[in-house]
Amino acid sequence: MLQVSVLKEHPDLVLAGLAKKHYPTAEADVTAILNLDQRRRQLQTTHDSAQAEANELARQIGGLMKSGDKASAEDLKARTATLKADIKTYADELSQVETALQQLLLKLPNLPHSSVPVGRTPQDNEVVSEHGIKPDLPPTALPHWDLIKKYDIVDFELGNKISGAGFPVYKGQGARLQRALINFFLDEAREAGYVEVQPPILVNEASGYGTGQLPDKDGQMYHDAQDNLYLIPTAEVPITNLYRDEIIAIDKLPIRNAGYTPCFRREAGSWGADVRGLNRLHQFDKVEIVQIALPEQSYGILEEMRAHIEGLLQKLELPYRVLRLCGGDMSFTSALTYDLEVWSAAQGRWLEVSSASNFETYQANRLKLRYRAEGSKTQLLHTLNGSALALPRIVAALLENNQAEDGIHLPKALHSYCGFDKIV
């Protein structure tokens, strides 16, 4: 959530940032927020002044009663009664104004970093770098949705039978490959200094608002209305919310956490070849890395996180590229996002497998996540996260890129984790 102080002090920069993210009602909403904030401050001053007067009158009434001047005391009591009614009126209006202000602030996306490219669609994203050699497959090569049937390692029909479309069942070597990838990613994160956590996969409304999935992604999340809980779309939500309403000691920073969870996304309206097979699912597995950092360190840490994710792709021997997302293709909450995509040889296209983002103070402001420098008041921290990695498209690329006549050959890094070196 943007800070009102930023809107007041830098309105032109705010409007320019919102324009880069193609937010449609920026000028009207910023003006409304500033007007509401001014009214809030006026009401707070009036309310506090009336409360102070009421407190002073109460003190005077006590003195008059002790001195026996009941008549004067009764006059002041009448004035106090009027003040109490006014104070309630001010408090009620103040509550309404604060609610309206909060709702408008929650609508505004984060401001993009100055390095974010101008653009509206994925075609406007900037290619930062490209690595690896794309495999040259024969014309008989199969896409992963045919390979999983050939080797009987993923069954979409069984998943549809017990849950619905987009919920695959992994079988045999397919299930073992899933488990191997999860353990490999978690071990790599631990070696990089991340502390592993296993968080809940259902979160409350406050957690959804804390990391910005609510209200922005409300319709894309699975919701249990009876208990008002949400199935997580990513481990970012519960892991970052571990630190909601916390003041972190500077010597504990940066905080590094990693966690594996299943992830759930409704993906309403998705169809076509681009979402076939493992390309887009309602339930999938992912290892997430999260960092909480001092503002002056966060962009260096983002590069460190990106390098960690690149290292995983290199060990998996997958050709990949790094994109810097344009303003129109970024998430609601991000200030800067790198997407990492792997080359899918049989499909002949790039598949996104990770996003690494710096949210600056946007999530921290919602979370009330702060630190206190020595001799100063509390200040907001920066939050960052990245997929390290999401499994479905990694599996798709591993299957397609490594297919051969005698099976699917797996990268050396996975041999000890799988207990086999190829899928047969």
Secondary structure, DSSP 8 states (H G I E B T S, - for coil): ---HHHHHH-HHHHHHHHHHTT-TTHHHHHHHHHHHHHHHHHHHHHHHHHHHHHHHHHHHHHHHHHHT-HHHHHHHHHHHHHHHHHHHHHHHHHHHHHHHHHHHHHHS-----TTS---SSGGG-EEEEEES------TT---HHHHHHHTT-EEHHHHHHHT-TT--EE-THHHHHHHHHHHHHHHHHHHTT-EE----SEEEHHHHHHHT-TTTTGGGS-EETTTTEEE-SSTHHHHHHTTTT-EE-GGG-SEEEEEEEEEE---TT--SGGGTGGGS-SEEEEEEEEEEE-GGGHHHHHHHHHHHHHHHHHHTT--EEEEE--GGGS-SS-SEEEEEEEEETTTTEEEEEEEEEE-TTHHHHHHT-EEE-TTS-EEE-EEEEEEEEEHHHHHHHHHHHTEETTEEE--HHHHHHHT-SEE-
